[in-house]
Amino acid sequence: MITVIGSSPGVGKSTLCRALADWPAGLGASVDHFEEADVLARHRLTELPTRS
């Protein structure tokens, strides 16, 4: 998993992520690229591990 953090809008985070996803996908690899707004729509990413 690769995450990208930037200090302000418009610094190129989305462009960088799109390029990072397109590169291996162009070589035939399976890539699951999704936007920040989609994070909470993915059940596996909303689950938090519990401590015993």
C-alpha positions as MATLAB code, in Angstrom:
seq = 'MITVIGSSPGVGKSTLCRALADWPAGLGASVDHFEEADVLARHRLTELPTRS';
ca = [
       0.000    0.000    0.000;
       1.242    3.452   -0.855;
      -0.209    6.570    0.712;
       0.652   10.121   -0.267;
       0.319   13.100    2.048;
       0.681   16.747    1.063;
       0.486   19.985    2.957;
      -2.033   21.726    0.709;
      -4.388   21.243   -2.229;
      -2.895   21.375   -5.695;
       0.599   20.110   -4.889;
       0.231   17.050   -7.142;
      -0.868   14.234   -4.809;
      -3.580   12.921   -7.121;
      -1.363   13.231  -10.178;
       1.439   11.347   -8.439;
      -0.906    8.587   -7.258;
      -2.404    8.208  -10.722;
       1.078    7.890  -12.241;
       2.148    5.379   -9.574;
      -0.926    3.258  -10.299;
      -0.648    3.513  -14.090;
       2.987    2.393  -14.209;
       2.598   -1.194  -12.888;
      -0.882   -1.481  -14.421;
       0.699   -0.739  -17.788;
       3.026   -3.693  -17.195;
       0.067   -6.009  -16.564;
       0.008   -5.899  -12.757;
      -3.275   -5.757  -10.879;
      -3.611   -2.328   -9.267;
      -6.391   -1.092   -6.997;
      -6.214    2.692   -7.125;
      -8.892    4.654   -5.306;
      -9.436    8.252   -4.335;
      -9.382    9.621   -0.795;
     -13.151   10.052   -0.828;
     -13.526    6.300   -1.384;
     -11.584    5.220    1.721;
     -14.585    5.127    4.056;
     -16.640    3.288    1.438;
     -14.287    0.304    1.743;
     -15.326   -1.860    4.645;
     -11.866   -3.365    5.191;
     -10.360    0.103    5.612;
     -12.923    1.231    8.173;
     -12.279   -1.654   10.571;
      -9.879   -0.893   13.394;
      -7.942   -3.665   15.087;
      -8.932   -4.232   18.705;
      -6.497   -4.708   21.545;
      -6.869   -7.600   23.924;
];
